[in-house]
Amino acid sequence: MPIDLHQRKVLLTGASRGLGVHIARALAGAGAQLLLTARDATKLAEIAQACERAGAKVSVIAADLANPDDRASLIDRAGEIDILINNAGVEYTRRLLDQTDAQVHAQIALNLAVPIDLTRRVLPSMLARGTGTIVNISSMSGKGATPFNSVYAATKHGLNGFTTSLRLELHGTGVHVGVVCPGFVSAGMWGRTGIRAPLALREVGPERVAAGVMKVLRGAKQVLVTAGPVRPLLALVELFPGIEGPMLRMTNIVRTLEQRANALDAAPD
């Protein structure tokens, strides 16, 4: 069912590349009034032009969300927000002891602390008006952890827990909170690695993630965006925790992530 976001002001973080681009285009097609933010002003302008051609009203604010002053300025300039989409994130697929302090802190900040802070900043206005939606872009790594992703998985588990707890807390207020959990996506952080997902699970296109966002805007609480049999596998792990390791090895997930970790170690950021 199409969703009409006419004149609904949407703040989308991480809008300049990867999943953010596809989410922005989907929102533009639904008639949203977009406020796009990311660090790269040039790429933001390009995405804004594409969304304007689709008929959307678009504003851009270049900001480094890891900087508290930039976050405060962003919300002050944004004014009242109807929909907040916390999409910005960073992932380092490496062995824990191979990650630098900066990489660890960046993942904790951008993947967890920033969404919490932005939510706290927009929530008072939403509660005062009795309406609003907050969409957190998490990951299947927040549903079931995988090796070589310990810090990233921790932040996404945290984001999922934050989403569920806040949704329960806000019941009856008119403010809806939901989460989208993509698996292996052929764009964004995973797509840029050049390493393909295991055949047993396969990759999904970024447009599937954008469609997941639309489902949350229609009222869904949690959307899992995967191509393989992930739901039954997650259920099995809940029932029989001891099978998690063998199952990850059998589906080649361990090997795939180890290849990625080795590739990144050979060509560090």
C-alpha positions in Angstrom: 0.0 0.0 0.0 1.5 3.4 -1.0 2.1 5.8 1.9 1.5 9.5 1.7 4.1 11.6 3.5 3.0 14.9 2.0 4.4 17.8 4.0 5.8 15.5 6.7 9.2 16.8 7.6 11.8 13.9 7.7 15.3 14.2 9.1 17.5 11.5 7.5 21.0 11.0 8.8 23.7 9.3 6.7 21.9 10.5 3.6 24.9 11.0 1.2 25.6 7.4 0.2 24.7 3.7 0.5 21.4 3.0 2.0 20.7 6.6 2.8 20.5 7.5 -0.9 17.8 4.8 -1.5 15.9 5.8 1.6 15.9 9.4 0.6 14.6 8.6 -2.9 11.8 6.4 -1.5 10.8 9.2 0.9 10.9 11.8 -2.0 8.6 9.5 -4.0 6.1 9.5 -1.1 6.0 13.3 -1.0 8.0 13.9 2.2 9.7 17.2 3.0 13.3 16.1 3.4 16.1 17.4 5.6 19.2 15.4 4.6 22.4 15.3 6.7 25.8 13.8 6.3 29.4 15.0 6.4 29.9 15.3 2.6 28.2 18.5 1.4 28.9 17.8 -2.3 27.2 14.4 -2.2 24.4 15.8 -0.2 23.7 18.4 -2.9 23.7 15.7 -5.6 21.1 13.6 -3.6 19.0 16.7 -2.9 18.8 17.4 -6.7 17.7 13.9 -7.4 15.0 14.1 -4.8 13.9 17.5 -6.0 13.5 16.1 -9.5 11.1 13.6 -7.9 9.0 16.5 -6.6 10.2 16.7 -3.1 11.1 19.8 -1.1 14.6 19.2 0.2 17.0 20.9 2.6 20.5 19.8 3.4 22.8 20.4 6.4 26.3 19.1 6.3 27.2 17.9 9.8 29.6 15.6 11.6 27.2 13.8 14.0 30.1 12.5 16.1 30.5 16.2 17.2 28.0 17.1 19.9 28.0 20.8 18.8 27.1 19.7 15.2 24.2 17.6 16.5 22.9 20.5 18.6 23.1 22.9 15.7 21.4 20.4 13.4 18.4 20.0 15.6 18.2 23.8 16.3 18.2 24.5 12.5 15.8 21.7 11.7 12.9 22.9 13.8 10.0 20.6 14.3 10.6 17.1 12.9 7.8 14.7 12.1 10.0 11.7 11.3 13.6 11.0 12.5 15.4 8.2 10.6 18.7 7.3 12.3 20.5 5.8 9.4 24.1 7.0 9.8 26.5 4.3 11.0 30.0 2.8 10.7 31.3 -0.8 10.7 34.8 -2.2 11.1 34.9 -5.9 10.5 38.1 -6.8 12.2 39.3 -8.9 15.1 38.7 -7.1 18.3 42.5 -6.6 19.1 43.1 -5.3 15.6 40.7 -2.5 16.0 42.1 0.9 17.0 40.7 2.9 19.9 39.4 5.4 17.3 37.5 2.6 15.4 36.0 1.2 18.6 34.9 4.6 19.8 33.5 5.7 16.4 31.3 2.6 16.2 29.9 3.1 19.7 29.3 6.8 19.1 27.8 6.8 15.6 25.8 3.5 15.9 24.4 3.9 19.3 25.2 7.2 21.2 24.2 9.5 18.3 20.8 7.9 17.6 20.0 8.0 21.3 21.0 11.7 21.5 19.1 12.7 18.4 16.1 10.9 19.6 16.3 12.8 23.0 16.5 16.1 21.1 13.5 15.6 18.8 11.3 13.7 21.2 10.0 16.6 23.4 8.4 18.3 20.4 6.9 15.0 19.1 5.4 14.4 22.6 4.0 17.9 22.8 2.2 17.5 19.4 1.2 13.9 20.2 2.6 12.5 16.9 5.9 11.5 15.4 7.9 8.5 14.2 11.5 7.4 14.9 13.0 4.8 12.7 16.3 3.2 13.6 18.4 1.4 11.0 20.0 -1.4 12.8 21.4 -4.7 11.4 20.9 -8.5 11.6 24.1 -8.3 13.6 21.9 -6.9 16.3 19.7 -10.0 16.2 22.5 -12.6 16.1 26.1 -11.9 16.6 28.8 -13.0 14.2 32.6 -13.2 14.6 35.0 -10.4 13.6 32.2 -7.9 14.4 32.1 -7.8 18.1 31.9 -4.0 18.6 29.6 -3.4 15.7 27.3 -6.3 16.9 27.3 -4.8 20.4 26.2 -1.4 19.1 23.4 -2.9 17.0 22.2 -5.1 19.9 22.1 -1.9 21.9 20.2 0.0 19.3 17.6 -2.8 19.1 17.2 -2.8 22.8 16.9 1.0 22.9 14.2 0.8 20.2 12.1 -1.8 21.9 12.4 -0.2 25.4 11.5 3.2 24.0 8.6 1.9 22.0 7.1 0.4 25.1 7.8 3.5 27.1 6.0 5.7 24.5 2.9 3.5 24.2 -0.2 5.7 24.0 1.7 8.9 23.3 1.2 9.0 19.6 4.9 8.6 18.9 5.9 5.4 17.1 9.4 3.8 17.3 10.5 1.0 15.0 13.6 -0.6 13.7 14.8 -2.0 10.4 17.4 -4.8 10.5 19.1 -5.4 7.1 21.3 -8.5 6.5 23.8 -8.5 3.7 23.0 -5.6 1.4 24.5 -5.1 -2.0 25.0 -1.4 -1.2 26.2 0.6 1.7 28.9 -0.6 4.2 28.7 -4.3 3.1 28.4 -3.6 -0.6 31.6 -1.4 -0.6 33.7 -4.3 0.6 33.6 -6.2 -2.8 33.1 -9.5 -0.9 29.9 -11.4 -1.7 27.6 -12.8 0.9 27.4 -16.6 1.4 25.2 -18.4 -1.1 23.0 -19.8 1.7 21.9 -16.3 2.8 22.4 -14.1 -0.3 22.3 -10.4 -0.5 19.3 -8.0 -0.8 19.1 -4.8 -2.8 19.1 -1.5 -1.0 15.6 -0.8 -2.2 14.4 -3.6 0.1 15.8 -1.7 3.1 14.0 1.5 1.9 10.8 -0.6 1.6 11.4 -1.7 5.2 11.6 1.9 6.3 8.2 2.5 4.7 6.8 -0.5 6.6 7.9 1.1 9.9 6.3 4.4 8.8 3.0 2.4 8.4 3.3 1.1 11.9 5.6 -2.0 11.8 7.6 -2.4 15.0 10.5 -4.5 13.5 11.4 -5.3 9.9 14.1 -7.9 9.1 15.4 -7.4 5.6 17.1 -10.6 4.4 17.0 -13.0 1.5 17.9 -16.3 3.2 16.2 -18.4 5.9 17.3 -16.2 8.7 14.2 -16.2 10.8 14.1 -20.0 11.4 17.9 -19.9 12.0 17.5 -17.2 14.7 14.7 -19.3 16.3 16.9 -22.4 16.3 19.7 -20.5 18.0 17.3 -19.2 20.7 16.1 -22.7 21.4 19.6 -24.4 21.1 22.4 -21.8 21.7 25.1 -24.5 21.2 24.4 -24.8 17.5 25.2 -21.2 16.7 28.9 -21.7 16.0 28.5 -24.9 13.9 25.7 -23.2 12.0 27.7 -20.1 11.2 30.6 -22.3 10.0 28.3 -24.5 7.9 26.7 -21.5 6.1 30.2 -20.0 5.4 29.4 -16.9 7.4 32.5 -17.3 9.5 34.7 -17.7 6.4 33.1 -14.8 4.6 33.6 -12.4 7.5 37.2 -13.6 8.1 37.9 -12.9 4.5 36.6 -9.4 4.9 38.6 -8.9 8.1 41.8 -10.0 6.4 41.1 -7.8 3.4 40.6 -4.8 5.6 43.7 -5.5 7.6 45.7 -5.7 4.3 44.3 -2.3 3.3 43.5 -0.4 6.5 41.4 2.8 6.5 
